[in-house]
Amino acid sequence: MAVTVEITSRSVLRPPPASASGGGRKSPLTAFDRAAMDSYIPALFAWNPPAPDNADMVHGLLAAVAKYPHLAGRLGVDDRGRKCFHLNDAGVLVVMATADADLADALAQDLPAHISELYPKADKERADEPLFQAQLTRYRCGGLVIGTVSQHHVADGQSMSFFYTAWATAVRTASATVLSSPFTDRAAIAVPRSPPVAKFDHENIEFRGEHSRSHSYAVLPLDRIKNLVVHFTEEFIADLKARVGGRCSTFQCLLAHAWKKVTAARDLAPEEFTRIRVSVNCRSRAQPPVPLEYFGNMVLCAYPRMQAWELLSSSYATVVGTIRDAVARVDAEYIQSFVDFVELAERAGEELAPTAADPGTAFCPDMEADSWLGFRFHDLDFGHGPPCAFLPPDLPIEGIMILVPSCEAKGGVDLFMALDDEHVDAFKQICYSMD
């Protein structure tokens, strides 16, 4: 039976005046903010009953938002006409909803059919659109799904994971005084050299220049882009690492495995090149390093690349080495060159469009991979334990992969991905094979 989700209220709520920290000032976008996609990123978490009541959730949310003024602000323009953050404490959108089913039943059967009803639909074109929006959906059994969307210009995944943890802490302890303040001084990071010197082709790598590869991707009807969830057990990952040999992160070995299997399922021509756009956290790579608790964007991408025949015939160790070498090239010099390029473009008054893909884009023969394995989802304890599930949002772009820690099995990893329907069956048949 289909699950009906009913919206019961929608409110824009502001942090308490005594604790609000925006102050009305304007904050420029950094080079990394400008390279982030101009869209809202969904995240969904589920808790079995008992779950905290809605009033406590909202109180804790506003206490946490007070420490993160960019989330309660709005996008605007500065006196030079450049996009900026207006830290005006205008508030966040909170939506209340109910679902006429038990959460366990929905997770087992009906959730994919109504997943899009569990988080707000933000309109990035609206001038006063809240930058953070949350929907609390209460199921018949008392279970709770929290569905959020956040404007990517504001922060990357690591930053948002710290915010979610702060929200949970505020609810669990019923106190805002235990929350530490994040590092939010955007002017202190991504500082250009004097004079700026861009040594790499950032115009066509991070942005949509004339020769950017993003121009070559096809477009598919959305009903041909199928979302999959693949679960890798702790034992599978251990076996995979043994095949790689030596030092290998969970992300690197699973990425090598998925790259091989998707390429085989796509049946690419042997000589065709395939690459992965891999997100790289630049906080510790920058010089000087950026504090771990920095709230904003600090991600660039690496692009490991191989021909299909080479990828499929190479050992796991070789493929992991290719990934590792590409990631290593996103070093302090590359990061500084990127910052300097954006500075030079701004001085010249050039418009920079990030290489973010639109819905319906087919990355084939390429892929895009994001790791959320380091995010502290196990710390999302609102008073009744960690979430029972991290729910896969709708991924409308073919070739996207997100690796997240499994909520169901310790040490396991879930792979959320989107593939062309024509390749799904072939991928399912080989996704656990290490041949």
MARNU-886771 format. One line per 5 residues: for each residue x, y, z of C-alpha. Coordinates in pm, 1 decimal. Last residue first. Example, Ala and Ser with C-alpha at 12.3 -4.5 7.8 and 13.67 -1.06 7.14 Angstrom:
1367.0 -106.0 714.0  1230.0 -450.0 780.0
//
This chain:
3743.2 -1156.0 -1064.1  3637.7 -976.4 -746.0  3266.5 -1043.2 -794.3  3023.2 -859.1 -567.1  2898.8 -609.6 -829.0
2898.1 -869.5 -1108.6  2532.3 -963.4 -1166.4  2399.0 -633.8 -1031.5  2612.1 -440.9 -1281.7  2476.5 -634.3 -1579.9
2120.4 -578.1 -1461.1  2172.0 -204.5 -1413.4  2344.1 -122.0 -1742.9  2042.4 -40.7 -1962.1  1877.7 142.0 -1671.4
2154.2 400.3 -1688.9  2312.2 411.8 -1346.7  2273.3 604.0 -1021.8  2461.0 519.1 -702.9  2435.5 483.1 -327.8
2708.9 255.1 -194.6  2657.5 133.8 160.2  2956.5 43.2 375.5  2994.6 -216.2 651.1  3215.4 -186.1 956.8
2925.6 -231.2 1195.2  2611.9 -342.5 1012.0  2281.5 -157.3 986.8  2381.4 208.3 987.6  2624.7 149.3 702.3
2894.8 410.1 655.6  2838.6 608.6 334.9  2985.7 587.8 -16.3  2821.0 814.3 -272.6  2834.2 732.6 -646.3
2719.2 942.0 -943.0  2730.5 779.7 -1288.4  2391.6 890.5 -1417.2  2259.2 1211.0 -1257.8  1913.2 1228.6 -1093.4
2020.5 1087.2 -754.5  1708.7 1068.5 -535.0  1814.3 1067.1 -172.3  1944.8 744.6 -14.3  1834.1 707.3 347.2
2075.9 677.9 636.5  1912.5 416.2 855.1  1862.6 318.4 1217.9  1990.4 655.3 1331.1  2207.5 675.0 1643.6
2067.5 636.6 1995.8  1760.7 766.0 2176.3  1869.5 1111.6 2293.1  1921.1 1297.1 1966.2  2218.4 1075.5 1883.4
2371.2 1170.2 1550.8  2718.7 1068.4 1667.1  2710.0 749.2 1455.0  2670.1 975.0 1151.4  3017.4 1116.3 1213.1
3126.5 1175.3 856.9  3449.3 1002.4 756.7  3279.9 756.3 523.0  3095.1 1031.3 336.0  3303.7 969.5 26.0
3197.1 1124.1 -302.7  3246.1 969.4 -645.7  3170.7 1095.5 -996.7  3181.1 866.0 -1298.2  3297.9 867.4 -1660.5
3198.0 669.2 -1969.9  2916.0 760.3 -1900.0  2854.8 1081.5 -1703.0  2490.8 1092.3 -1814.2  2325.2 1424.6 -1727.0
1952.3 1397.7 -1656.8  1958.8 1648.5 -1372.4  2222.0 1918.2 -1438.2  2591.8 1856.4 -1376.1  2813.2 2081.2 -1166.0
3112.7 2207.9 -1362.4  3112.5 2545.0 -1185.1  3032.3 2859.4 -1386.3  3276.4 3148.4 -1346.8  3178.8 3494.3 -1471.4
3480.1 3711.3 -1551.3  3516.8 4057.9 -1400.4  3890.7 4065.7 -1467.2  3965.8 4105.8 -1097.2  3728.0 3820.1 -1026.1
3903.8 3594.1 -1277.3  4244.0 3676.4 -1125.7  4116.0 3590.0 -776.1  3961.5 3265.8 -901.7  4293.6 3168.6 -1060.5
4486.2 3254.5 -742.5  4269.5 3021.8 -532.8  4316.5 2741.8 -786.9  4693.3 2795.1 -796.6  4700.8 2781.3 -416.6
4518.0 2446.1 -419.4  4750.2 2306.5 -687.7  5059.1 2413.2 -492.2  4925.2 2270.4 -166.0  4847.6 1932.9 -324.0
4569.8 1795.3 -542.7  4828.2 1584.3 -727.0  4809.8 1328.7 -447.1  4447.7 1250.6 -542.9  4557.2 1152.1 -894.1
4836.6 931.0 -759.1  4600.9 758.5 -514.6  4344.8 679.0 -783.9  4609.6 533.9 -1015.7  4759.8 337.9 -726.5
4417.5 196.9 -639.3  4387.3 79.0 -999.5  4729.5 -85.0 -988.0  4665.4 -254.7 -652.7  4329.5 -383.4 -775.3
4512.8 -556.1 -1056.8  4478.7 -432.2 -1412.7  4278.8 -605.0 -1687.1  3954.9 -408.9 -1645.5  4122.3 -71.1 -1601.9
4365.2 -126.0 -1890.2  4090.5 -238.5 -2128.9  3873.0 61.0 -2032.7  4148.6 317.7 -2075.1  4244.6 487.4 -1750.8
4187.9 819.8 -1573.2  4209.3 937.4 -1211.2  4055.1 1286.7 -1190.3  4098.7 1465.2 -857.0  3843.3 1713.6 -731.0
3845.2 2017.7 -503.7  3684.1 2054.3 -163.1  3705.3 2318.5 109.6  3351.1 2451.2 133.8  3232.4 2616.3 453.9
3250.0 2559.9 826.6  3612.9 2520.1 938.3  3621.5 2262.3 1221.1  3921.9 2082.8 1070.1  4118.0 2407.5 1075.9
4271.0 2501.6 737.0  4632.1 2400.9 678.2  4880.7 2674.6 583.0  4931.0 2562.5 317.6  4631.7 2360.1 203.1
4637.6 1981.0 217.3  4484.3 1946.0 564.5  4166.9 2129.1 466.9  4164.8 2019.4 101.7  3904.7 1741.8 120.2
3921.4 1568.7 -217.6  3611.3 1479.4 -421.3  3683.3 1222.3 -693.7  3576.2 1283.3 -1054.2  3633.8 940.2 -1203.3
3777.4 876.8 -1547.1  3709.3 652.4 -1842.5  3906.9 642.8 -2165.9  3783.0 435.3 -2456.3  4035.3 192.3 -2610.7
3853.8 -123.8 -2499.3  3507.9 0.1 -2609.3  3285.2 31.4 -2304.7  3064.8 -257.1 -2195.5  2873.4 -38.4 -1945.3
2863.7 -329.9 -1700.6  3242.8 -370.9 -1726.8  3299.5 -0.7 -1656.3  3057.3 -17.9 -1363.9  3243.5 -318.4 -1221.6
3593.9 -174.0 -1252.3  3503.5 167.3 -1114.7  3309.4 4.3 -828.9  3611.9 -203.6 -725.6  3858.1 86.0 -747.6
3618.2 302.8 -546.2  3579.8 27.0 -286.2  3960.3 3.6 -247.6  4011.3 379.1 -228.8  3725.8 444.6 13.8
3828.3 170.7 254.6  4178.4 313.9 261.1  4469.5 114.1 125.5  4812.1 40.3 270.3  4971.1 -280.0 149.2
4784.5 -544.0 -46.9  4506.2 -470.3 -294.4  4372.7 -825.2 -276.0  4383.5 -815.3 104.1  4194.4 -485.5 92.7
3916.1 -654.2 -105.6  3895.9 -941.0 140.3  3866.4 -694.4 429.8  3596.8 -499.3 242.2  3394.4 -815.2 181.6
3423.3 -909.6 551.2  3305.1 -566.0 667.7  3003.9 -607.6 442.3  2943.6 -411.8 122.5  2584.5 -303.3 64.4
2477.6 -180.8 -279.6  2195.3 72.7 -307.2  2074.1 154.2 -657.2  1905.1 450.5 -824.7  1795.1 416.9 -1186.8
1840.7 683.4 -1455.0  1620.4 584.8 -1748.9  1313.6 757.1 -1599.7  1510.6 1082.2 -1596.8  1539.4 1084.5 -1975.5
1910.6 1086.7 -2054.7  2145.0 1373.5 -2144.5  2489.1 1324.4 -2299.1  2817.8 1453.0 -2160.7  3063.4 1640.3 -2383.6
3031.5 1989.8 -2234.4  3147.3 1865.0 -1892.6  3486.8 1782.9 -2045.0  3576.4 2152.5 -2018.5  3735.0 2292.0 -2334.7
3539.7 2618.7 -2357.0  3551.9 2666.2 -1981.5  3293.4 2523.9 -1746.0  3478.7 2552.6 -1414.9  3685.2 2332.3 -1185.4
3882.5 2172.1 -1467.9  3842.3 2391.7 -1775.8  3909.9 2734.3 -1624.4  4133.4 2566.4 -1367.4  4399.2 2493.3 -1630.6
4695.5 2492.4 -1392.7  4968.6 2740.3 -1293.6  4754.1 3032.4 -1174.8  4976.5 3301.4 -1016.5  4828.4 3574.4 -795.5
5065.5 3867.3 -721.6  5056.4 3870.2 -428.1  4924.4 3526.5 -341.5  4555.5 3459.9 -294.9  4398.7 3382.7 46.9
4178.9 3072.1 41.9  4119.7 3084.2 417.0  4111.8 3373.9 664.5  3839.8 3568.7 483.1  3599.5 3275.9 532.8
3607.8 3320.6 909.1  3359.5 3050.5 1017.2  3558.5 2829.4 1255.8  3288.2 2637.5 1441.1  3155.4 2745.3 1781.5
3141.9 2486.9 2057.8  2806.6 2361.2 2177.0  2772.4 2268.2 2545.3  2596.6 2596.7 2628.5  2310.8 2518.7 2391.5
2145.3 2284.3 2637.2  1875.4 2017.1 2625.6  2160.8 1762.7 2637.0  2025.5 1532.8 2366.8  1868.5 1813.9 2163.8
2177.7 2038.1 2161.8  2402.6 1738.6 2095.1  2191.8 1627.7 1799.4  2208.5 1975.0 1645.8  2583.8 1992.7 1700.5
2626.3 1653.6 1529.6  2419.3 1773.8 1234.2  2642.6 2080.6 1210.6  2959.5 1872.3 1214.5  2821.1 1657.3 933.6
2735.9 1974.4 742.5  3098.4 2084.8 748.7  3215.9 1746.9 624.7  2961.7 1750.6 344.0  3054.3 2088.7 202.4
2917.9 2425.4 311.3  2726.8 2739.7 218.1  2747.4 2729.4 -163.1  2598.4 2379.2 -135.6  2259.3 2515.5 -23.0
2127.9 2274.9 240.1  1841.2 2026.4 222.7  1716.1 1823.3 515.1  1503.0 1515.9 576.2  1465.4 1394.0 932.4
1265.8 1072.1 947.6  1100.2 980.5 1275.7  940.9 670.8 1423.9  632.5 716.9 1643.0  457.0 407.9 1504.6
240.1 613.5 1269.4  542.8 787.5 1120.9  656.5 1139.6 1207.2  819.0 1337.4 926.2  1043.0 1622.2 1042.8
1140.9 1835.8 742.9  1447.6 2057.6 751.9  1560.3 2352.8 540.5  1894.9 2534.3 532.9  1975.7 2820.2 295.6
1631.4 2977.1 334.4  1503.5 3116.1 1.2  1476.3 3496.8 8.6  1568.4 3563.3 -354.0  1389.3 3266.4 -505.9
1598.8 3107.3 -781.6  1733.5 2835.3 -551.8  1383.0 2698.4 -499.6  1403.6 2438.5 -222.2  1191.2 2127.2 -223.7
1173.8 2017.4 139.9  1259.1 1658.1 241.7  1051.4 1343.4 297.0  823.1 1362.8 -7.7  1104.3 1265.5 -245.3
1146.0 935.4 -57.0  783.2 839.8 -131.7  812.9 540.0 -364.2  1161.9 449.8 -242.4  1024.5 411.6 114.2
744.1 164.6 42.9  883.5 -177.1 117.5  1124.0 -248.0 401.8  1190.1 106.0 518.0  819.9 188.2 495.4
724.6 -121.4 692.7  974.3 -38.8 966.3  854.6 323.2 974.0  493.7 228.9 1040.7  253.1 388.3 797.2
29.2 697.0 760.5  313.4 949.8 737.8  308.6 1283.3 918.8  472.5 1614.7 838.1  631.1 1920.9 998.6
840.5 2159.3 788.6  1109.0 2387.6 932.3  1264.5 2656.9 712.0  1569.5 2830.8 855.1  1612.0 3187.5 976.1
1668.7 3545.3 863.0  1972.0 3566.5 1094.3  2105.9 3849.5 873.8  2436.3 3698.5 769.7  2405.1 3810.8 407.7
2623.2 3567.7 216.3  2779.9 3688.2 -106.8  2731.3 3693.8 -484.3  2924.8 3977.2 -646.1  2757.0 4304.9 -746.3
3041.6 4522.1 -624.4  2844.4 4647.6 -322.0  2780.3 4286.5 -218.0  2516.8 4051.0 -354.8  2273.9 3820.4 -177.5
2246.1 3466.5 -46.3  2061.3 3438.4 282.9  2144.9 3380.8 645.7  2044.9 3115.6 900.1  2287.4 2857.3 758.8
2566.7 3116.2 738.6  2519.3 3199.5 1107.5  2633.5 2856.4 1232.7  2639.0 2888.3 1613.6  2281.2 3020.4 1622.9
2187.6 2730.2 1394.5  2269.0 2487.9 1677.1  2032.2 2651.6 1927.5  1767.2 2678.8 1655.8  1793.6 2307.9 1581.5
1784.5 2213.4 1949.3  1455.9 2396.7 2003.6  1314.6 2246.3 1684.1  1401.7 1890.2 1783.8  1271.5 1940.7 2137.4
937.5 2063.6 2001.7  919.7 1776.0 1753.4  940.8 1501.6 2010.7  1251.8 1287.3 2049.5  1230.1 935.2 1902.9
1108.1 614.8 2064.7  1066.2 479.4 1809.9  1292.6 393.1 1514.7  1509.1 671.9 1381.9  1562.8 765.4 1015.5
1811.7 1000.0 844.1  1785.1 1192.6 517.5  2030.4 1425.7 344.5  1946.5 1649.9 46.7  2187.6 1888.4 -129.5
2050.1 2221.4 -253.5  2199.8 2368.3 -569.0  2460.0 2612.4 -697.5  2735.0 2353.3 -728.7  3057.2 2426.8 -544.4
3333.5 2607.0 -737.9  3220.8 2945.5 -606.3  3226.7 2821.5 -246.9  3582.2 2696.9 -300.0  3697.9 3037.2 -426.9
3541.8 3190.5 -118.4  3199.3 3352.5 -115.5  3200.0 3692.0 51.2  3046.7 3750.6 396.1  2806.4 4035.0 463.4
2725.7 4155.5 813.5  2377.2 4155.1 963.9  2497.5 4047.0 1308.5  2501.7 3679.6 1218.3  2559.3 3550.1 1571.1
2210.9 3482.7 1707.0  2219.9 3384.8 2076.1  2025.7 3670.0 2236.8  1803.2 3709.5 1933.2  1686.7 3345.1 1953.2
1753.1 3168.2 1620.2  1493.3 3237.8 1352.4  1217.0 3009.1 1234.5  1063.7 2998.4 886.3  752.1 2787.5 928.6
570.7 2513.8 736.3  300.6 2302.1 900.7  101.6 1978.5 870.1  249.2 1835.0 550.5  88.2 1497.2 482.1
286.5 1193.8 363.7  75.3 909.5 227.4  239.3 569.4 200.4  126.8 346.6 -87.1  0.0 0.0 0.0
//
